[in-house]
Amino acid sequence: MQPRMGGIIHANIPDVETLFASYMPYVVGGGLFVPSKQTVKLGEEVFLLATLPEQSIKIPLTGKVIWVSQKQNGIKPQGFGIQLGGEKGVYFKTEAERLLAGLKSEGRRSYTM
């Protein structure tokens, strides 16, 4: 995932392992953790362009910051999590869950909980 540029955060999710580590299914409407050194505040609305594994389409997402990890902790990178919103958020959630369907969580790492 890339840093914020000109007010837009780019979140390239290159593979299913990264998607598994980043996606937060327990968040109402779906959530996404974005590894970043960008300073954000809880409750702040952010805009990002995200790509999913094996897709080149950039999905414009908006969301509210619901999680902030101010510094790297072991395998968990610095960054923030957003609660997805809007039609594109629903699309991203549906596609992410389709790509992750059937994956076992045992032995897989998450950037959040």
N, C-alpha and C positions, 0 to 999 in steps of 0.2 A: 504494500500500500504506500502511496506517495504522500508527501506533505501538502499542506494547503497552499494554493497558488491563486492570488488575486481574489480571495474570498470564496473560492471553490475548493473543496477537499476532494482529492481523487483517491478512490478506494478500489484498487485492482485486486481481485481475489482470483489468483491464478490456478488454484487446484481445490479439490474437495477437502483436503486436510486443513487448509487455511480457512475455508468456508466453515468447516466444523468448529474450528477454534474461535471464529469471529461471530457466528450467528448465535443469537440469544432467543431460543424458542419459548422460554418461560416468560418473556415480556409480552404483555397484551399488544396484539398487532404485529409482533415480531420486533426484534432488536438486532443491532449490528454494532460490534466493537470495532473501532478504527484505531489501529496502532498509529500514534502521532505524537509529536512534541508540541503540537499546537495548543495554546492555552485556551480552554473553554470553561464555562461555568455551568453548574447544574441548572437545568431549566432553560438554558439558551437554545434557541432554534438554530440549526445548522443546515447547510445545503451541501450535498456531495454527489459526485458522479461515481457510480459503482459498476464494475463489471463482474459477472459471475463466471465460474470455470467453464471453459469451452465455448464461451460466448464473447463476441467482440462488441456487442451493443452496450453503450454507456447508459445506465439507468439513472435518471435524475431523482435523487431522494431528498426528502426533507425530514427532519426529525428533531425531537427534543432530547437534549443531553440528560441522561439518567444515570450515568456511571462515569466516574473520572478516576483514572489510575495515574497519579502524578509522577511516579517514577517506576522504572522497571523493577520487578520483583521476581527473581528466579527466571522461570520460563515465561512469565507474564509480562508483556511489554507495556511501556508507558502508552497511554492513549485514553480514549473515551468511548462510551457506548451511547447509542441513540435509540429511542423508541421510534420505529418507523411510522410515518403518517401518509395519508393520501392514497390515491389510486396506484401510484408507482410503488408505494410501500407495500400495498397488498400484492402487487405483481411480484416484487422482490421476495416477499415472504413465501408466496406460493412456489416460486421457482427454487428458492433455497431449500425448502422442505422437500420438494420433489427430488433434488439432487442428493439430499442427505437421507432419503428414505431407505430403510434397511441397514444403514450403517450402525454398527455396534459402538457404543460410547466407551466400552472397556478398553483401557490402554491408550485412548486418544486424549490429547491435551486441549484445554479450553483457555482462552485468554481472560475469561471472567471467572465464573464459579465452577 
